[in-house]
Amino acid sequence: MLFLCFSQMLFRQCNSLVPQIQILGRYFSRHFLTQPIRFRSTQHVYACNVRIASLSRAGKVEAARQLFDTMPERDVVSWNAMVTGYWQNRDLKESKMLFDLMPARNVVSWNSMIAGCVENERVDEAFEYFCNMPGRNTASWNAMISGFVRYGRIEEAGSLFDKMPRRNVISYCAMIDGYARNGKIRQARALFDCMPSRNDVTWTVMISGYVMNGRFEEARELFDRMPDKDVNVIATTVMITGYCKERQIENARSLFEAIQLKDCAAFNVMITGYAQNGNGEEALKLYTQMLRRGMKPDHSTLVSVLTACSTLPSLKEGRRTHVIILKRGFDSHLSICNALITMYSKCGGILDSESAFSHLNNPDLVSWNTIIAAFAQHGLYEKAVSFFSKMRMSECEPDGVTFLGLFSACGHSGKVNESLHWFDSMVKNYKLIPRREHYSCLVDILGRAGQLEKAYDMIKEMPFEPDAGIWGALLSGCCAYSNAELGQLAAEKHFELDPQNSGAYIMLSNIYAAAGMWKEVKRVRGLMKEQGVKKKPAYSWTEIGDKVHFFVGGDVSHPNIEEIRSQLKKMGLQMTRMEDVEEICMAET
């Protein structure tokens, strides 16, 4: 009886706990079993997606694929990351195959394939994906428009732009940039003016378009109107580029100094401006200032610095820059290697030029042209021809610049017949149309060899009007061989095309002087005075330590001029004494 009562009481208590146990069980299942598993699964997929993208960007696409294949669960982001990873690593074929296997796609998947085709120069295939998309967003339209713009298909880009259901600032910027790059600056400005709203990027793109098309005054007018331009480093950098192109280097430097937070791009533009305007010393000073600020030079900086070293030329600074290139791992970078080849060649280190070329795994046309030009500059005709043969064996097709290098090699080596052979080969074998530069080079070679009539006949047979450079080449030959009649003709043609060039007047005057035609000499000098033409003074330079010193005839502005004069007097006295000793020795013998 007691047991029965106890059992009934226990049963009633257990029954009263059932709802509580059921609630507790559901809570436990929800918060301790189901939810943590789902959370861990989502976190795992997310982490894998991030890892796939990271490996792909690092070029480890096979490792990314292994991780992708081992994932127990994948979402559309996983597939998109892998599809993008393949085309980013130049494997568009695998990217397409994976895209076709996707169980589900979103708009990002389609946009990725459009971008991949554009990046791999398959614009028509990109357009096929664009047309087959089940749904497009603004990014889809922008990606396709940018693709057409990138490859110069501006009409197709414009057609898409007109059909866009919704446009944003990126759409307008892409079209403005496209019009500017294709020389259609009026269409670019019209689009800029009709924009519903503009941001800093829009203003910068339009200003850059003007600079790109050589319309600097319009760029400056727009820059002056730009809101908040004082804090826009990119737009200011574009204007610095414009000033440098206009050779207004002081204005460029003033604008550069006005930038409060100078970035690497601003330094690069200013250094390049100095280098391209023949002021290599200032370029190197600015480069030193950049390094002292703790900024790391990128490949653009290093190319500009090498260009500056070439203009000085400063082999010592060039070698220092080469050390930095090696430390930064840029020694196989195409544009840097090409700049190294040029720098070493202009500084007299042709063996170093050849060594720099050897570090290139896959030299492009510019690389081959640069090394051929380097050998030509040093008069190494056989080397230039040898590398031309290697270029052909690598299945790289020569262009007009290649043959200019070969002509230059012929000119420095006095090989007239060979130059005519290469000219015929260029036209007949490679179907290249000769430009003025090619004719100018040949006229110079013939003139140096004294074949002035043949050079003049070539000028008459040219398919276009000769420029001042061609007449100058003939005049130079006439000056070397004292041909007054042909020299006068060449000089008069040159005066018509470039009346302010003092070199032509000086050469004609020298021709008349050599022939004893003093009245004509007086007439030429009078003509120079009448035209306001002044002979540009030549200068010499020397590198001492880390500084390059320039000297112009009659200039006394050098801070150490007195010491220089003192040393020159001592050298003069020593040479005089040596001459006296030689005379005494000669008399005794």
URRA-V73879 format. One record per backbone hydrogen bond with DSSP energy under -0.5 kcal/mol. NH is the residue of the N-H (numbers start at 1). CO is the residue of the C=O. E is the energy in kcal/mol with one decimal. If there is no record, write none. Layout:
nh:co:e
NH:CO:E
NH:CO:E
This chain:
nh:co:e
5:1:-2.4
6:2:-2.1
7:3:-2.7
8:4:-2.4
9:5:-2.1
10:6:-2.6
11:7:-2.4
12:8:-2.4
13:9:-2.2
14:10:-2.7
15:11:-2.9
16:12:-1.9
17:13:-1.1
18:14:-1.1
19:15:-0.6
21:17:-3.3
22:18:-3.1
23:19:-2.7
24:20:-2.9
25:21:-2.7
26:22:-2.6
27:23:-2.6
28:24:-2.8
29:25:-2.9
30:26:-2.5
31:27:-2.8
32:28:-2.6
33:28:-0.9
33:29:-0.6
34:29:-3.1
35:30:-1.4
37:33:-1.6
38:34:-2.0
39:35:-2.6
40:36:-2.9
41:37:-2.3
42:38:-2.5
43:39:-2.5
44:40:-2.2
45:41:-2.3
46:42:-2.5
47:43:-2.6
48:44:-2.4
49:45:-2.5
50:46:-2.2
51:47:-2.2
52:48:-2.7
53:49:-2.1
54:50:-2.2
55:51:-2.7
56:52:-2.2
57:53:-2.2
58:54:-1.5
59:56:-1.7
60:55:-2.7
61:59:-1.0
64:60:-1.8
65:61:-2.0
66:62:-2.1
67:63:-2.0
68:64:-2.2
69:65:-2.7
70:66:-1.4
71:67:-0.6
71:68:-0.9
79:75:-1.6
80:76:-2.5
81:77:-2.6
82:78:-1.9
83:79:-2.8
84:80:-2.6
85:81:-2.1
86:82:-1.9
87:83:-1.6
88:84:-2.2
89:85:-0.9
89:86:-0.7
90:87:-1.5
91:86:-2.5
95:91:-1.6
96:92:-2.3
97:93:-2.0
98:94:-2.3
99:95:-2.1
100:96:-2.2
101:97:-1.0
102:98:-0.6
102:99:-1.0
109:106:-0.6
110:106:-1.4
111:107:-2.5
112:108:-2.3
113:109:-1.6
114:110:-2.1
115:111:-2.6
116:112:-2.6
117:113:-2.4
118:114:-2.1
119:115:-2.7
120:116:-1.5
121:118:-1.7
122:117:-3.7
126:122:-2.0
127:123:-2.1
128:124:-1.5
129:125:-2.0
130:126:-2.2
131:127:-2.5
132:128:-1.9
133:129:-0.7
133:130:-0.7
140:137:-0.8
141:137:-1.5
142:138:-2.6
143:139:-2.4
144:140:-2.0
145:141:-2.7
146:142:-2.7
147:143:-1.7
148:144:-2.3
149:145:-2.5
150:146:-2.5
151:147:-1.3
152:149:-1.9
153:148:-2.7
154:152:-1.5
157:153:-1.8
158:154:-2.5
159:155:-2.1
160:156:-2.1
161:157:-2.4
162:158:-2.1
163:159:-1.1
164:160:-0.9
164:161:-0.7
172:168:-1.8
173:169:-2.7
174:170:-2.5
175:171:-1.8
176:172:-2.8
177:173:-2.6
178:174:-2.1
179:175:-2.9
180:176:-2.3
181:177:-2.6
182:178:-1.3
183:180:-1.7
184:179:-2.8
185:183:-1.2
188:184:-1.8
189:185:-2.4
190:186:-2.5
191:187:-2.1
192:188:-2.2
193:189:-2.7
194:190:-1.4
195:192:-1.0
203:199:-1.8
204:200:-2.3
205:201:-2.7
206:202:-2.1
207:203:-2.5
208:204:-2.8
209:205:-2.0
210:206:-1.8
211:207:-2.2
212:208:-2.9
213:209:-1.5
214:211:-1.5
215:210:-2.9
216:214:-0.7
219:215:-1.6
220:216:-2.8
221:217:-2.2
222:218:-2.1
223:219:-2.5
224:220:-2.3
225:221:-1.1
226:222:-0.9
226:223:-0.6
229:226:-0.9
231:228:-1.1
232:229:-1.0
233:231:-1.0
236:232:-1.8
237:233:-2.4
238:234:-2.1
239:235:-2.0
240:236:-2.1
241:237:-2.1
242:238:-2.0
243:239:-2.6
244:240:-2.4
245:241:-2.3
246:242:-1.8
247:244:-1.3
248:243:-2.8
249:247:-1.1
252:248:-2.0
253:249:-2.1
254:250:-2.2
255:251:-2.1
256:252:-2.2
257:253:-2.6
258:254:-1.2
259:255:-0.5
259:256:-1.3
262:260:-0.8
267:263:-1.8
268:264:-2.6
269:265:-2.3
270:266:-2.0
271:267:-2.8
272:268:-2.7
273:269:-2.4
274:270:-2.2
275:271:-2.5
276:272:-2.9
277:273:-1.2
278:275:-1.3
279:274:-3.0
280:278:-0.6
283:279:-1.6
284:280:-2.2
285:281:-1.9
286:282:-2.4
287:283:-1.9
288:284:-2.2
289:285:-2.1
290:286:-2.2
291:287:-2.0
292:288:-2.2
293:289:-1.2
294:291:-1.7
295:290:-1.7
297:295:-0.6
302:298:-2.1
303:299:-2.1
304:300:-2.0
305:301:-2.5
306:302:-2.4
307:303:-2.0
308:304:-2.2
309:305:-2.5
310:306:-1.8
311:307:-1.7
312:308:-1.4
313:309:-0.9
314:309:-2.4
315:313:-0.5
318:314:-2.0
319:315:-2.4
320:316:-1.8
321:317:-2.4
322:318:-1.9
323:319:-1.8
324:320:-1.7
325:321:-2.2
326:322:-2.2
327:323:-2.3
328:324:-2.4
329:325:-0.6
329:326:-0.7
330:325:-2.6
333:330:-2.0
337:333:-2.9
338:334:-2.5
339:335:-1.9
340:336:-2.5
341:337:-2.5
342:338:-2.0
343:339:-2.7
344:340:-2.7
345:341:-1.9
346:342:-2.6
347:343:-1.7
348:345:-1.3
349:344:-3.1
350:348:-1.0
353:349:-1.7
354:350:-2.0
355:351:-2.0
356:352:-2.5
357:353:-2.0
358:354:-1.7
359:355:-0.7
359:356:-0.9
360:357:-1.7
368:364:-2.1
369:365:-2.6
370:366:-2.3
371:367:-2.2
372:368:-2.2
373:369:-2.3
374:370:-1.9
375:371:-2.2
376:372:-2.2
377:373:-2.4
378:374:-1.2
379:376:-1.9
380:375:-2.7
381:379:-1.4
384:380:-2.2
385:381:-2.4
386:382:-2.4
387:383:-2.5
388:384:-1.6
389:385:-2.1
390:386:-2.0
391:387:-2.1
392:388:-1.9
393:389:-2.1
394:390:-1.5
395:392:-1.4
396:391:-2.0
397:395:-0.6
403:399:-1.4
404:400:-1.6
405:401:-1.9
406:402:-1.7
407:403:-2.7
408:404:-2.4
409:405:-2.1
410:406:-2.2
411:407:-2.6
412:408:-2.5
413:409:-1.0
414:410:-0.8
414:411:-0.6
415:410:-2.5
416:414:-1.1
419:415:-1.3
420:416:-1.8
421:417:-2.0
422:418:-2.4
423:419:-1.8
424:420:-2.1
425:421:-2.3
426:422:-2.4
427:423:-1.8
428:424:-3.1
429:425:-1.6
430:425:-1.5
432:426:-2.4
434:432:-0.6
438:435:-0.6
439:435:-1.7
440:436:-2.8
441:437:-2.0
442:438:-2.1
443:439:-2.9
444:440:-2.0
445:441:-2.1
446:442:-2.7
447:443:-2.5
448:444:-2.5
449:445:-1.5
450:447:-1.4
451:446:-2.3
452:450:-1.7
455:451:-1.8
456:452:-2.4
457:453:-2.4
458:454:-1.8
459:455:-1.7
460:456:-2.0
461:457:-1.4
462:459:-1.0
471:467:-1.9
472:468:-2.5
473:469:-1.8
474:470:-1.9
475:471:-2.6
476:472:-2.2
477:473:-1.6
478:474:-2.3
479:475:-2.2
480:476:-2.0
481:477:-1.8
482:479:-0.6
483:478:-2.1
484:482:-1.0
487:483:-1.9
488:484:-2.3
489:485:-1.5
490:486:-2.5
491:487:-2.5
492:488:-2.4
493:489:-1.9
494:490:-2.0
495:491:-2.8
496:492:-1.6
497:493:-1.4
498:494:-3.0
501:498:-1.6
502:500:-0.8
504:501:-0.5
505:501:-0.8
506:502:-2.3
507:503:-2.4
508:504:-2.2
509:505:-2.5
510:506:-2.2
511:507:-2.1
512:508:-2.3
513:509:-2.4
514:510:-2.3
515:511:-1.4
516:513:-1.2
517:512:-2.9
518:516:-1.4
521:517:-1.6
522:518:-2.3
523:519:-2.1
524:520:-2.5
525:521:-2.2
526:522:-2.2
527:523:-2.2
528:524:-2.1
529:525:-1.9
530:526:-2.4
531:527:-2.3
532:528:-0.7
533:528:-2.8
540:551:-2.6
542:549:-2.0
544:542:-0.6
544:547:-2.6
547:544:-1.9
549:542:-3.1
549:547:-0.5
551:540:-3.1
553:538:-1.0
555:552:-2.3
561:558:-1.7
564:560:-2.4
565:561:-2.5
566:562:-2.3
567:563:-2.4
568:564:-2.4
569:565:-2.2
570:566:-2.0
571:567:-2.6
572:568:-2.5
573:569:-2.6
574:570:-2.4
575:571:-2.3
576:572:-2.1
577:573:-2.5
578:574:-2.2
579:575:-2.1
580:576:-2.2
581:577:-2.5
582:578:-2.3
583:579:-2.2
584:580:-2.3
585:581:-2.5
586:582:-2.4
587:583:-2.2
588:584:-2.4
589:585:-1.7
